[in-house]
Amino acid sequence: MIDPRPIGKILISKGYCTDEQVQSALVVQADRGGLLGELLVQQGSATRLQVLEALGAQLDMPVQAKIDEERIDPSLVGPLSIAYARESELLPIAKA
């Protein structure tokens, strides 16, 4: 189920960040711009995996830290460039 809450609220509810850490990152975001998740990682308040899990909750998409290569359907991966998959940290592994 899609979680419509802002990413900061999701990270707090999962116990990954405190409200103070999110508020601090929001101040930086208002001053310099940037994505909240990236700012939280930069300030050491959350890990990249924790931010990805929160984004996955927002989009109702599972996040897998480790992928069993044998489970990947080659027909899904073929159209993607390696550069895009790495940059976006997305890789289709199965049809829904």
Backbone as JSON, one array per atom type, in Angstrom:
{
  "sequence": "MIDPRPIGKILISKGYCTDEQVQSALVVQADRGGLLGELLVQQGSATRLQVLEALGAQLDMPVQAKIDEERIDPSLVGPLSIAYARESELLPIAKA",
  "N": [[0.84, -1.18, 0.0], [0.59, 2.18, -0.85], [2.36, 4.76, 0.79], [1.45, 7.83, 1.69], [2.74, 9.76, 3.19], [5.23, 12.34, 3.86], [8.73, 11.79, 3.17], [10.41, 12.28, 5.35], [8.71, 11.94, 7.59], [8.14, 9.23, 7.33], [10.68, 8.09, 7.74], [11.1, 8.85, 10.39], [8.99, 7.47, 11.66], [9.78, 4.86, 11.27], [11.87, 4.75, 12.94], [14.37, 5.46, 12.07], [15.38, 8.02, 11.96], [15.47, 10.98, 13.99], [13.01, 13.45, 14.93], [14.28, 15.89, 15.24], [16.59, 15.58, 13.68], [15.49, 15.39, 11.12], [14.24, 17.9, 10.96], [16.5, 19.54, 11.04], [17.73, 18.84, 8.62], [15.74, 19.74, 6.9], [15.96, 22.49, 7.25], [18.47, 22.94, 6.11], [17.83, 22.12, 3.53], [15.96, 24.09, 2.79], [17.64, 26.25, 2.7], [19.81, 25.59, 0.95], [18.78, 23.88, -0.93], [18.18, 20.68, -2.52], [17.68, 17.12, -2.14], [15.75, 15.74, 0.45], [16.24, 13.15, 1.53], [18.88, 12.64, 0.58], [20.24, 14.69, 1.9], [19.89, 13.93, 4.57], [21.39, 11.58, 4.6], [23.93, 12.65, 4.01], [24.38, 14.16, 6.33], [24.66, 12.16, 8.11], [22.47, 11.12, 9.4], [20.79, 9.16, 8.44], [20.95, 6.05, 6.66], [21.79, 5.17, 3.24], [20.33, 2.93, 2.48], [18.21, 2.99, 4.33], [16.89, 5.33, 3.52], [16.17, 4.56, 0.93], [14.41, 2.49, 1.61], [12.36, 3.98, 2.78], [11.54, 5.49, 0.57], [10.67, 3.38, -1.0], [8.47, 2.59, 0.51], [6.83, 4.82, 0.13], [6.2, 4.51, -2.54], [5.14, 2.02, -2.7], [6.85, -0.09, -3.34], [9.0, -2.85, -3.21], [12.2, -3.01, -1.58], [15.35, -4.28, -2.12], [18.3, -5.11, -0.6], [20.28, -6.88, -1.27], [20.65, -8.75, -4.2], [19.62, -11.7, -5.69], [21.1, -12.93, -8.38], [20.16, -14.97, -10.01], [17.44, -14.81, -9.87], [16.68, -12.74, -11.46], [14.88, -11.65, -14.22], [15.97, -11.84, -17.41], [14.74, -10.67, -19.66], [13.51, -8.41, -18.7], [15.55, -6.76, -17.91], [17.06, -6.22, -20.15], [16.27, -3.87, -21.83], [17.21, -1.73, -20.27], [19.85, 0.58, -19.66], [23.08, -0.01, -18.3], [24.26, 2.16, -17.01], [22.03, 3.79, -16.38], [20.62, 2.1, -14.63], [22.45, 1.87, -12.5], [22.74, 4.58, -11.71], [20.12, 5.31, -10.99], [19.59, 3.43, -9.14], [17.83, 1.35, -9.52], [16.39, -1.71, -10.5], [14.68, -3.9, -12.42], [13.37, -6.97, -11.34], [11.45, -8.9, -11.55], [8.25, -9.64, -13.06], [5.22, -8.07, -12.12]],
  "CA": [[0.0, 0.0, 0.0], [1.36, 3.41, -0.96], [2.38, 5.58, 1.99], [1.46, 9.2, 1.18], [3.44, 10.68, 4.08], [6.55, 12.8, 3.41], [9.8, 10.85, 3.48], [10.89, 12.52, 6.71], [7.77, 11.31, 8.53], [8.32, 7.77, 7.23], [11.96, 7.76, 8.39], [10.89, 8.99, 11.84], [8.1, 6.4, 12.14], [10.53, 3.61, 11.25], [12.92, 4.85, 13.94], [15.65, 5.66, 11.42], [15.79, 9.4, 12.24], [14.67, 11.71, 14.97], [12.36, 14.65, 14.4], [15.28, 16.95, 15.23], [17.46, 15.36, 12.52], [14.73, 15.73, 9.91], [14.07, 19.35, 10.96], [17.8, 20.11, 10.68], [17.9, 18.64, 7.18], [14.79, 20.62, 6.22], [16.53, 23.84, 7.27], [19.51, 22.93, 5.08], [17.14, 22.02, 2.24], [15.38, 25.4, 2.49], [18.74, 27.18, 2.45], [20.66, 25.21, -0.19], [18.1, 22.98, -1.85], [18.59, 19.28, -2.45], [16.68, 16.12, -1.74], [15.8, 15.51, 1.89], [16.92, 11.88, 1.8], [20.32, 12.81, 0.37], [20.75, 15.54, 2.97], [19.95, 13.12, 5.79], [22.55, 10.69, 4.46], [25.12, 13.48, 4.12], [24.61, 14.57, 7.73], [24.83, 10.95, 8.92], [21.25, 10.83, 10.16], [20.16, 7.96, 7.88], [21.77, 5.38, 5.65], [21.17, 5.15, 1.91], [19.33, 1.87, 2.47], [17.03, 3.46, 5.07], [16.19, 6.28, 2.66], [15.55, 3.77, -0.13], [13.25, 1.79, 2.18], [11.29, 4.97, 2.94], [11.03, 5.77, -0.78], [9.93, 2.19, -1.39], [7.17, 2.66, 1.2], [6.03, 5.85, -0.54], [5.79, 4.05, -3.87], [4.68, 0.64, -2.58], [7.8, -0.92, -4.09], [9.96, -3.48, -2.3], [13.61, -2.67, -1.72], [16.2, -5.41, -1.79], [19.69, -4.69, -0.45], [21.08, -7.85, -2.01], [19.83, -9.35, -5.24], [20.03, -13.0, -6.2], [21.14, -12.76, -9.83], [19.4, -16.03, -10.67], [16.02, -14.45, -9.85], [16.43, -11.63, -12.38], [14.36, -12.01, -15.54], [16.78, -11.1, -18.38], [13.93, -9.89, -20.6], [13.17, -7.14, -18.06], [16.76, -5.96, -17.75], [17.6, -5.91, -21.47], [16.1, -2.5, -22.33], [17.84, -0.73, -19.41], [21.3, 0.73, -19.75], [23.76, -0.23, -17.02], [24.46, 3.47, -16.39], [20.76, 4.22, -15.79], [20.31, 1.23, -13.48], [23.33, 2.25, -11.38], [22.44, 5.94, -11.27], [18.8, 5.37, -10.35], [19.54, 2.35, -8.15], [16.62, 0.58, -9.82], [16.61, -2.86, -11.37], [13.51, -4.79, -12.4], [13.79, -8.35, -11.14], [10.35, -9.81, -11.88], [7.0, -9.0, -13.44], [4.24, -8.07, -11.03]],
  "C": [[0.89, 1.25, 0.0], [1.23, 4.21, 0.33], [2.51, 7.04, 1.54], [2.24, 10.2, 2.04], [4.77, 11.15, 3.46], [7.64, 11.84, 3.89], [10.34, 11.04, 4.9], [10.02, 11.86, 7.76], [7.92, 9.79, 8.51], [9.6, 7.36, 7.95], [11.83, 7.86, 9.91], [10.06, 7.82, 12.36], [8.81, 5.05, 12.16], [11.67, 3.62, 12.28], [14.3, 5.07, 13.35], [16.23, 7.04, 11.71], [14.94, 9.96, 13.37], [14.01, 12.9, 14.28], [13.37, 15.78, 14.27], [16.2, 16.81, 14.01], [16.76, 15.75, 11.23], [14.56, 17.25, 9.83], [15.37, 20.05, 10.55], [18.05, 20.0, 9.18], [16.94, 19.52, 6.38], [15.28, 22.06, 6.18], [17.61, 23.96, 6.19], [18.88, 22.92, 3.69], [16.56, 23.38, 1.84], [16.46, 26.4, 2.11], [19.48, 26.87, 1.15], [19.96, 24.39, -1.25], [18.6, 21.56, -1.66], [17.45, 18.4, -2.01], [16.85, 15.8, -0.27], [16.54, 14.22, 2.23], [18.42, 11.99, 1.64], [20.94, 13.66, 1.47], [20.87, 14.77, 4.28], [21.12, 12.14, 5.76], [23.84, 11.48, 4.64], [25.42, 13.89, 5.56], [24.72, 13.37, 8.66], [23.62, 10.57, 9.73], [20.53, 9.58, 9.68], [21.14, 7.33, 6.9], [21.05, 5.44, 4.31], [20.08, 4.08, 1.86], [18.06, 2.29, 3.21], [16.22, 4.44, 4.23], [15.49, 5.54, 1.52], [14.33, 3.01, 0.38], [12.07, 2.75, 2.36], [10.69, 5.34, 1.58], [10.22, 4.59, -1.3], [8.55, 2.17, -0.75], [6.26, 3.68, 0.53], [5.44, 5.33, -1.84], [5.22, 2.64, -3.87], [5.53, -0.29, -3.44], [8.78, -1.54, -3.1], [11.38, -3.05, -2.61], [14.41, -3.89, -1.3], [17.64, -4.93, -1.75], [20.61, -5.61, -1.24], [20.16, -8.56, -2.99], [20.44, -10.67, -5.67], [19.95, -12.93, -7.72], [20.32, -13.81, -10.57], [17.91, -15.71, -10.74], [15.67, -13.37, -10.87], [15.99, -12.16, -13.73], [15.12, -11.2, -16.59], [15.96, -10.26, -19.36], [13.52, -8.53, -20.02], [14.37, -6.2, -18.01], [17.28, -5.47, -19.1], [17.46, -4.47, -21.92], [16.79, -1.41, -21.5], [19.33, -0.63, -19.69], [21.87, 0.51, -18.35], [23.91, 1.1, -16.29], [23.17, 3.95, -15.71], [20.43, 3.39, -14.55], [21.16, 1.6, -12.28], [22.96, 3.62, -10.82], [21.13, 6.01, -10.5], [18.64, 4.35, -9.23], [18.24, 1.56, -8.28], [16.98, -0.56, -10.75], [15.37, -3.74, -11.31], [13.98, -6.23, -12.25], [12.7, -9.35, -11.48], [9.14, -9.0, -12.31], [6.01, -9.11, -12.29], [3.05, -8.93, -11.37]]
}
